[in-house]
Amino acid sequence: MTLMVDDILTEDAALWVRHGAPPVMEHPHRHDDLELNLVHSGQLEYLFGGSRLRVAAGEVAIFWGGTPHQLVDPHDPATAVSWVHIPLTEVLGWALPPEQIAVLLRDRPVVVPVAVLARDVDAMFATWHRDVLEDGESTVVMLETQAFVRRVLTAHDARSQAKGPDVPAEHAPSAQGPTGASARATAMAQFVAERYRSPITPSDVARAVHLSPSHAMTLFRRVVGTTVGTYIARCRVAEAQRLLITTSATTTEIAHAAGFASQSSFYETFRQICGMTPGGYRRALR
């Protein structure tokens, strides 16, 4: 990935903030963060889970980075974007309503125009970038990003309701209470996000929410859009990708740290999901 930025990349243990021109992405990638994109000018065009998605100037997109995504045609010099990445484990600790967590975990972004948020969103993102870059302040920024995500999801819910029956079911607020399918699927996702580095199986995930494996697998796939086994693999590969890019650890060390039972299973799963070996991925992005 070749980065073309106006400002320095900034990151700490919990928060990653960036502002500038879009990067060149030669391959789809994944990561285990909630990603916020704010397009100040120009536009972003993604291949997202195999579908084309455009985010125009004046729009904000929020999505879980575990779904493969790739920027295409990012060479317009007029395009300026702000990014914020928040670890999924942090987001799951916000106690969002289960219906909203389910929307975030789907394989399509939430996109809303900033005009409906009644805030100077451009200034807000600039403040976050300045706070993290200049002051090393992430605690307050994390609280503010949580409030911002909640506002975006509320606006998305309102717009979905206004559109009526044409809105896909997965975008509409669930009629189920906190013990319904969305809550169970959210609990399973959180269980995986907190424990994927350990040897867990889909059966372990099912037991955590007191469901039979077959019932849990069906429910999870219906709400989240993928199987529990694939979700575990995505979390592990996303962590491996992060370590490949940000550390000099060996692939053996990374396989263990990301929760893979063996080097061979690490290579096989990584190649299946990313289309290349871990070493090839590291070389391509460095």
C-alpha positions, 0 to 999 in steps of 0.5 A: 500500500502506498500512502499519500498523506498530508499529515503523519499517520498517527496511532496508539494502542487503541485508536488510529487516526489519519487525514489526507489523500486515499492510499493506493490499495493493490489488493483487498485487505481486512482488519479487526477495527471499526472504520470511520471514513469522512469524505471532505472532497472528491469521493471514495470508491470501494470494492466491498465484499465483492460489491462496488460502493461509492462514498461521496463528499459530505458523506460518512461511512462506518463499517467493520474492517473484517469484510474484504475491502479495497479502494479503487481509482483513488488517484483524484488529487481533489479527494481528501478523507479522514479515517478513524480506526477503533478496535472491535473489542472496544466497540463491543464494550460500548453496550450499543443496542444489539440491533445496531451491533448487528448492523455494524457487523454486516458485510456492508457499510452504514453511509449517511450524509453529514448534513443529517447529523447537525454537527460540524463533522469536518471540524470534529474529525480535524480536532480528533486528528490534532488531539491524537497527533499533537497531544497524544490524547486518545481517551477523550477522542475515544469517548467522542467517537463513541458518541459520533458512531451512536449518532450515525447509527441513530440517523441511519435507523431514522432514514431506514424507517422513513424509506419504509418497506423497501429498506433491506431487513438487515438495515431496519431496527429489529423488533426483537427485545434484548433476548432476541436473535440480534442480542444472541448474535452480538453476544457470540461476536463479542465472545469471539472478539475477546477470545479468538487468540485462544483455541475456541471452536463454534461449539464453544461459542454456542455454549457461551450463549446457551444454545445448541451448536446448530441453532447458534450457527443458523442464528449467527449466519442469519444476523451477521451474514457469515458462519461462526467459523468464518468469523473466527478465522476473519478475526485471527487473520485481521490480527495477523495482518496487523502484526505483519504490518506493524511488527517485525515478529516472525510468521511463527510468532504471529501465527501463535499470537493470532490464535492459529493452532499451527503454522500450516493452518495459519498459511492455509487460512491466510492464503484463502482469505487474503489471496497471498501468503503472510510473507507476500502480504507483508512485502506488498504492504511495506 
